[in-house]
Amino acid sequence: MELHGLTLHKLRELIIKKEITAKDAAFAYTRRIGQVEPEVNAFLTLTPDKTIEMADKADKALCGGQFDAGLPALTGIPLAIKDNMCTKGIKTTCASRMLENFVPPYESTATARLAAAGYVLLGKTNMDEFAMGSSTENSAFGTTKNPWDLGRIPGGSSGGSAAAVAADMCAAALGSDTGGSIRQPAACCGVVGLKPTYGRVSRYGLVAFASSLDQIGPITKDVEDCAIMMNAIGGHDPLDSTSADVDLPDFTANLKDGIKGLKVGMPKEYFVEDGIDKEVYGSLMEAVKTLKSLGAEVREITLPHSGYAIATYYILATSEASSNLARYDGVKYGYRATGHADLLDMYKRTRSEGFGPEVKRRIMLGTYALSSGYYEAYYKKAQQVRTLIKRDFDEAFKDVDIIITPTSPTPAFRLGEKTADPMQMYLSDIFTISVNLAGIPGLSLPCGTTSNNLPVGMQILGRHFDEETVLRAAYAYEQATDWHTRKPGLS
C-alpha cells in the first residue's frame, strides 16, 4: 500500500525504523492532496511551506537518535486541522466571510500539543460556517464532497476533516463536536471519530459556537490511531476554565484487553425501525451479534427523555451561539462592511454581509430564546431538561458499561437534499445530540455499508472520563470485522 493509505501507527513504525523520512510522508500526502482535493474540496487552507518546515524539523529530531520512549508520539505524522482551531500565523476562517482573512496571533492548546508531539501540519479543513450544520454545505467557501460518492454530503460540521481522512489526504485530523459534528461525518465517511468527555480536551483557541457543548476530538482511520491522538491532545489546561483537572491515562495501554463480560446497553428509544434507514438498522443488529460473539453481555435499557433532546439542544446551542457571536461587530477584528452611514449601520451591514443564512438563523433563534419574557419559558426550561437527560445516562451506566446506538439515522444523503428544510437537517444529529448535553464521551466507527456502498456508523457511549472502555470496545469490534479497511473508490 502507498504511504498515504497507511494508518497513523503504521506510518509511525516506518518513520521510527528509518525506512522512510518525515519528508517522505509529507510528500506522499501532498501528492495525494494534489490528486483528489480538486474533487473533494476538503481543505480551506493548505500550508506547503509550513509542512516542509515541520517535516524537516522532525527528520532532524529523528537523526538525533531519539528512538526510545522519549520520541514524541506523532513525530513526522502529517495531520489536518479543522479551521475553527487557532493556528498562530495561519488563517483560521471558521469557513465564514466574517473571518475570511483572520490570522490568529496565538495557538490553540490542542494544536500546540500536537506540535509538542511532533506532528506535521498539512492544512486547515473545510466545515460548516462556525460549526453550524450537518452537511458542510454551509461553508462560505464551497461544499465538501463525500469521497465515497461525490454527489453526497460528507456530514458536518467537521466534514472537511472526515473527508480528508477517508480520502487518505492526511493520516488523521482534528474536528470539533457540538452536537455530533465529529461522529456524524465520521459515520458518513466510514472513519473513526471520537467526541471526548467535556473537559477532557482543552477548548482554548477553539472558536466558540456553544461553549457548554463544544469539544475537540480526533478523526482517524482506525481505533488505535484514535487512542494515540487522544494521548497527544488530552489533559488539563489552566488556560481553559472548563478543562477538567483529572488524570490522563494512556489510552493505548488497555486497548487490546477484549470485552468478555462487558455489559452493553441498547436504548430502546434509539432502535426504532420506523425512524432509521433499514440498511442502517440491519448493520447495527449485525454489529450487536458480533459484540455478543466477543463475549459482551447485551441488554435493553431506556433513556426516557431522549425525545426532548433535539428541542433542548437547539434552544441551548442557539442561545450560546447568539452570545458568542455577538463579538463579531466589525470593530475589533474580522470583516467590516463599507459604505455605512453611521456606527449602527456599520454593525448591521457587517453582520448581515459577514454571516451566512444558517448562522443568522441560529443567532435569531438564540436571541429570541434569551429575550425578556421568554428566558424562563425556553432557556431555563431547556437547562432543566438537560439535567434530566444527563440523569438518564447516569442511571443507565449503573447497569451497563457502554451504550451502543446508530450514529446517524441514514447514510450520507445527496447534496442539496435537505438544505431547503432546516428541521430535516437538524434531525441528522438526533442520535448524537444527547451525548453533548450529558457531556459523556462518544465514538463512531464503521459497522457496515449499504447496497450502494455508503458507510454506516455505530456509536459507542461511555461514562464520564471513561474513554478507555469506549476505545477498548471499539477496538475489539474493529478487529473482528473489516469495515475499517475498506476505502472509497476515489481515483
C-alpha positions in Angstrom: 0.0 0.0 0.0 1.2 3.5 -0.7 2.3 5.7 2.2 -0.8 7.9 2.1 -3.1 4.8 2.6 -1.4 3.7 5.9 -2.7 4.2 9.4 -1.0 6.6 11.7 0.6 3.9 13.8 1.9 2.0 10.7 3.4 5.2 9.4 5.0 5.9 12.7 6.6 2.4 12.7 8.2 3.1 9.3 9.5 6.5 10.4 11.0 5.1 13.7 12.7 2.3 11.8 14.1 4.9 9.4 12.5 3.1 6.5 11.0 6.4 5.4 11.7 10.0 6.5 9.1 12.6 7.7 9.6 14.3 4.4 8.7 11.2 2.5 5.4 11.0 4.4 4.8 14.7 3.9 5.4 14.5 0.1 3.2 11.4 -0.2 0.3 13.2 1.4 1.0 16.4 -0.6 0.9 14.4 -3.8 -2.4 12.7 -2.7 -3.9 16.1 -1.9 -2.9 17.3 -5.4 -4.6 14.3 -7.0 -8.0 14.3 -5.2 -8.5 17.6 -3.4 -10.0 19.3 -6.6 -12.8 16.7 -6.5 -13.4 16.6 -2.7 -12.7 20.2 -1.5 -11.8 19.1 2.0 -9.3 21.9 2.7 -9.7 25.7 3.0 -6.0 26.4 3.5 -3.0 24.3 2.5 0.3 25.1 4.2 3.1 23.6 1.9 5.9 25.8 3.3 4.9 25.0 6.9 4.6 21.3 6.0 8.1 21.1 4.8 9.5 23.1 7.7 7.8 20.9 10.2 8.8 17.7 8.4 12.4 18.9 8.2 12.3 19.6 12.0 11.0 16.0 12.6 13.7 14.5 10.5 16.4 16.4 12.4 15.0 15.1 15.6 15.0 11.5 14.2 18.6 11.9 13.1 19.5 12.8 16.7 18.9 9.1 17.6 15.8 9.6 19.8 14.2 6.2 19.1 13.2 5.3 22.7 10.1 6.3 24.6 11.3 9.9 24.6 10.5 10.3 20.9 7.3 12.3 20.6 4.3 10.1 19.6 3.4 12.0 16.4 6.9 12.8 15.1 6.7 13.3 11.3 3.0 12.4 11.1 1.0 14.6 8.6 -2.3 15.8 10.1 -5.1 18.2 9.2 -6.9 20.6 11.5 -10.5 21.8 11.3 -10.5 25.5 10.5 -12.0 26.7 13.8 -8.9 26.0 15.9 -6.5 28.9 16.1 -3.1 28.3 14.4 -0.6 31.1 15.0 0.3 32.9 11.8 -2.0 30.7 9.7 -5.5 31.7 8.6 -8.4 30.5 10.8 -11.7 31.3 9.0 -14.4 29.1 10.5 -15.5 28.8 6.9 -17.1 32.3 7.2 -16.7 35.6 5.3 -16.6 37.2 8.8 -13.2 35.7 9.4 -12.0 35.2 5.8 -8.7 37.0 6.4 -8.2 36.4 10.2 -4.7 35.2 11.2 -4.6 34.4 14.9 -1.7 35.8 17.0 -1.7 32.7 19.2 -2.0 28.9 19.1 -4.8 26.7 20.4 -3.8 24.3 23.2 -4.9 21.2 21.1 -2.7 22.1 18.1 0.1 23.2 20.4 0.1 19.8 22.0 0.1 18.2 18.6 3.2 20.3 17.8 4.8 19.2 21.0 4.2 15.6 19.9 6.0 16.3 16.6 3.2 16.4 14.1 3.4 17.9 10.6 0.6 20.3 9.5 -0.9 19.8 6.0 -3.6 22.4 6.2 -6.9 23.6 7.6 -10.1 21.8 6.7 -13.5 22.9 5.4 -16.5 23.0 7.7 -20.0 24.3 8.2 -19.7 28.0 9.0 -18.9 28.5 12.7 -19.6 24.7 13.0 -23.3 25.2 12.4 -24.5 22.4 10.2 -24.6 18.7 9.5 -23.5 18.6 5.9 -20.6 21.1 5.3 -22.9 22.8 2.8 -23.0 25.9 5.0 -19.4 26.8 4.3 -18.9 30.2 2.7 -16.1 28.7 0.5 -17.8 25.8 -1.2 -19.2 22.4 -0.2 -17.0 19.4 0.7 -18.0 16.2 -1.1 -18.1 12.7 0.3 -15.2 10.6 -1.1 -17.5 7.5 -1.2 -19.9 9.3 -3.5 -19.0 12.8 -4.8 -22.7 13.6 -5.2 -23.3 13.2 -1.4 -22.5 15.2 1.7 -19.6 14.2 4.0 -21.5 15.1 7.1 -20.9 18.1 9.3 -19.7 20.3 10.7 -16.3 18.5 10.6 -17.0 17.3 7.0 -13.7 18.5 5.7 -11.7 16.7 8.3 -13.7 13.4 7.9 -13.4 13.6 4.1 -9.7 14.3 4.2 -9.1 11.2 6.4 -11.4 9.0 4.3 -9.7 10.1 1.1 -6.2 9.5 2.5 -5.3 13.2 2.3 -3.9 13.1 5.9 -3.0 10.4 8.4 -5.6 11.8 10.9 -7.3 15.1 11.7 -8.8 17.1 14.5 -12.5 18.1 14.4 -14.9 19.7 16.9 -18.2 18.3 18.1 -21.1 20.4 19.5 -24.0 18.1 18.7 -22.4 15.3 16.7 -20.0 17.2 14.4 -17.2 14.7 14.7 -19.2 11.5 14.9 -21.8 12.1 12.2 -19.3 13.0 9.5 -17.1 10.1 10.7 -20.1 7.8 10.1 -20.9 9.3 6.7 -17.2 8.9 5.5 -16.5 5.5 7.0 -13.8 6.6 9.5 -13.4 6.7 13.3 -14.4 9.8 15.2 -14.3 10.4 19.0 -16.0 13.2 21.0 -14.2 13.1 24.4 -15.8 13.8 27.7 -16.5 17.5 28.1 -13.4 19.0 29.8 -11.1 16.1 28.7 -9.5 18.2 25.9 -8.8 21.9 26.2 -11.1 24.3 24.3 -8.5 27.1 24.5 -8.1 28.5 21.0 -11.3 26.8 19.6 -13.5 29.5 18.1 -16.7 29.2 20.2 -20.1 28.1 18.9 -21.8 26.8 22.1 -19.3 26.8 25.0 -21.1 24.3 27.2 -21.3 21.8 24.4 -18.2 22.2 22.2 -15.4 19.6 22.4 -12.3 18.9 20.3 -11.6 15.3 19.2 -9.8 13.1 16.7 -10.9 11.7 13.4 -8.8 8.8 12.3 -8.5 5.7 10.1 -8.8 3.2 12.9 -9.3 3.0 16.7 -5.7 2.6 17.6 -4.9 5.9 15.8 -7.7 7.5 17.8 -6.2 6.4 21.1 -2.8 7.8 20.0 -4.3 11.1 19.1 -6.1 11.3 22.4 -2.9 10.7 24.3 -1.5 13.7 22.5 -4.3 16.3 22.9 -5.9 15.3 26.2 -5.2 16.6 29.7 -5.8 19.6 32.0 -5.2 23.1 30.7 -5.1 26.1 33.1 -5.9 28.3 30.1 -9.4 26.8 29.8 -11.6 27.3 32.8 -13.8 24.3 31.8 -10.8 21.9 31.5 -11.1 19.1 34.0 -8.2 18.5 36.3 -8.2 14.7 36.1 -5.5 12.2 35.4 -4.9 11.5 31.7 -4.5 7.7 31.2 -2.5 6.1 28.4 -5.4 5.3 26.0 -3.4 2.6 24.2 -2.5 0.7 27.3 -5.6 -1.5 27.7 -6.8 -1.2 24.1 -6.4 -4.9 23.4 -7.8 -6.4 26.6 -11.0 -7.6 24.9 -14.7 -7.2 26.0 -15.6 -10.5 27.5 -18.2 -9.8 30.3 -18.6 -6.2 29.3 -22.2 -5.0 29.8 -23.6 -3.3 26.7 -26.8 -1.3 26.7 -29.2 -0.9 23.7 -31.5 2.0 24.4 -35.0 1.1 23.1 -35.6 4.8 22.1 -32.7 4.6 19.6 -33.6 1.3 18.0 -36.9 2.2 16.4 -37.1 0.6 12.9 -39.6 3.3 11.7 -37.1 6.1 12.4 -33.9 4.5 11.0 -32.9 3.6 7.4 -33.5 -0.2 7.0 -29.9 -0.9 6.0 -28.5 1.2 8.9 -30.7 -0.8 11.3 -29.6 -4.1 9.7 -25.9 -3.2 10.1 -26.4 -2.2 13.7 -28.1 -5.5 14.5 -25.3 -7.4 12.9 -22.8 -5.4 15.0 -24.7 -6.4 18.1 -24.3 -10.1 17.1 -20.6 -9.5 16.7 -20.3 -7.9 20.2 -22.1 -10.9 21.7 -19.8 -13.3 19.9 -16.9 -11.5 21.5 -18.3 -12.1 25.0 -20.2 -8.9 25.7 -23.5 -9.1 27.5 -26.1 -7.1 25.6 -29.3 -5.9 27.3 -32.1 -3.4 26.5 -32.1 -0.1 28.5 -34.2 3.0 28.5 -33.2 6.7 28.2 -36.7 8.1 28.7 -36.0 11.8 28.0 -34.3 11.2 24.6 -37.3 12.5 22.7 -36.7 16.0 24.1 -33.0 16.2 23.1 -33.4 18.0 19.7 -35.6 20.7 21.2 -33.4 21.1 24.2 -30.2 21.2 22.1 -31.4 23.8 19.6 -32.5 26.2 22.4 -29.3 25.9 24.4 -26.9 25.8 21.4 -28.5 28.8 19.6 -28.7 30.8 22.8 -25.0 30.3 23.4 -24.2 31.0 19.7 -26.2 34.3 20.0 -24.0 35.3 22.9 -20.7 34.0 21.5 -21.1 35.6 18.0 -22.0 39.0 19.4 -18.3 39.8 19.3 -18.3 39.9 15.5 -19.3 43.5 15.1 -16.8 44.9 12.6 -14.9 46.8 15.3 -12.3 44.6 16.9 -11.3 42.1 14.1 -12.7 40.3 11.2 -14.9 41.5 8.4 -16.1 45.2 8.4 -18.7 46.4 5.9 -18.0 49.6 3.9 -20.4 52.3 2.8 -22.2 52.6 6.1 -23.9 55.8 7.2 -23.1 55.5 10.9 -21.9 53.1 13.6 -25.3 51.3 14.0 -25.5 50.9 10.2 -21.9 49.5 10.2 -22.9 46.9 12.8 -26.0 45.9 10.7 -24.1 45.7 7.4 -21.2 43.8 8.8 -23.3 41.1 10.4 -25.7 40.8 7.5 -22.9 40.5 5.0 -20.4 38.6 7.1 -22.7 35.8 8.3 -24.3 33.1 6.2 -28.0 32.1 6.3 -27.7 29.3 8.8 -25.6 31.3 11.2 -28.1 34.2 11.1 -31.0 31.7 11.7 -29.3 30.4 14.8 -28.4 33.8 16.1 -32.1 34.9 15.8 -33.4 31.7 17.4 -31.0 32.1 20.3 -31.6 35.8 20.8 -35.3 35.1 20.9 -34.9 32.4 23.5 -32.8 34.7 25.7 -35.0 37.7 25.3 -37.0 39.3 28.1 -40.2 37.3 28.8 -39.0 34.2 27.1 -35.8 33.3 29.0 -37.8 31.4 31.7 -40.0 29.6 29.2 -37.2 28.5 26.8 -33.6 28.7 28.0 -34.2 27.9 31.7 -36.6 25.1 30.8 -34.1 23.6 28.4 -31.4 23.6 31.1 -33.8 21.7 33.4 -34.5 19.1 30.7 -30.7 18.9 30.0 -30.3 17.8 33.6 -32.9 15.1 33.2 -31.1 13.8 30.0 -27.9 13.6 32.0 -29.6 11.7 34.8 -30.9 9.2 32.3 -27.4 8.3 31.3 -26.2 8.3 34.9 -28.9 5.8 35.8 -28.2 3.7 32.7 -24.5 3.4 33.5 -25.3 1.9 36.9 -26.3 -1.2 35.0 -24.1 -1.2 31.8 -20.5 -0.3 30.9 -21.2 1.1 27.5 -24.2 2.0 25.3 -24.4 1.4 21.6 -26.7 3.3 19.2 -26.7 4.2 15.5 -24.6 7.3 14.8 -26.9 8.7 12.1 -30.4 7.6 11.2 -29.4 7.5 7.5 -26.3 7.1 5.4 -24.9 10.2 3.7 -27.7 12.0 1.8 -27.4 13.8 -1.5 -26.0 17.3 -1.8 -28.8 19.8 -1.6 -31.3 17.2 -0.4 -32.1 18.9 2.9 -30.9 22.4 2.5 -34.4 23.8 2.0 -35.7 22.1 5.2 -33.6 23.1 8.3 -35.7 20.8 10.5 -34.9 17.7 8.4 -31.2 18.8 8.5 -31.3 19.1 12.3 -32.7 15.6 12.7 -29.5 14.2 11.2 -28.0 14.6 14.7 -30.9 13.0 16.6 -28.7 10.2 17.9 -25.6 12.3 18.8 -27.0 15.4 20.5 -27.8 13.8 23.8 -24.2 12.9 24.3 -23.1 16.6 24.2 -26.0 17.6 26.5 -24.8 15.0 29.0 -21.1 15.7 28.5 -20.2 12.0 28.1 -17.7 10.5 25.6 -19.0 9.1 22.3 -17.2 7.3 19.4 -18.4 6.4 15.9 -16.8 3.6 13.9 -17.7 1.9 10.7 -20.0 -1.1 11.1 -21.3 -1.8 7.5 -22.1 -0.4 4.1 -25.4 0.0 2.3 -26.3 -1.7 -1.0 -25.0 1.4 -2.9 -21.6 1.2 -1.0 -22.2 4.0 1.6 -20.7 3.6 5.1 -22.8 3.0 8.2 -21.6 4.1 11.6 -22.1 2.6 15.1 -21.9 4.9 18.1 -20.4 3.7 21.4 -21.0 5.8 24.5 -19.3 5.6 27.9 -19.3 7.1 31.4 -17.7 10.5 32.1 -13.9 10.2 31.6 -14.1 6.6 30.6 -12.8 6.9 27.1 -10.6 3.8 27.8 -13.6 1.5 27.9 -15.2 3.1 24.8 -11.9 2.7 22.9 -11.4 -0.9 24.1 -14.9 -1.9 23.0 -14.4 -0.2 19.6 -11.1 -1.8 19.1 -12.4 -5.3 19.9 -15.3 -4.9 17.4 -13.0 -3.4 14.8 -10.5 -6.3 15.0 -13.4 -8.8 14.5 -14.6 -7.0 11.3 -13.0 -5.5 8.2 -15.2 -2.4 7.7 -12.3 -0.1 8.8 -10.1 -1.4 6.0 -12.5 -0.5 3.2 -11.7 2.6 1.1 -13.8 4.8 -1.1 -13.3 4.2 -4.9 -11.6 7.5 -5.4 -9.0 7.5 -8.2 
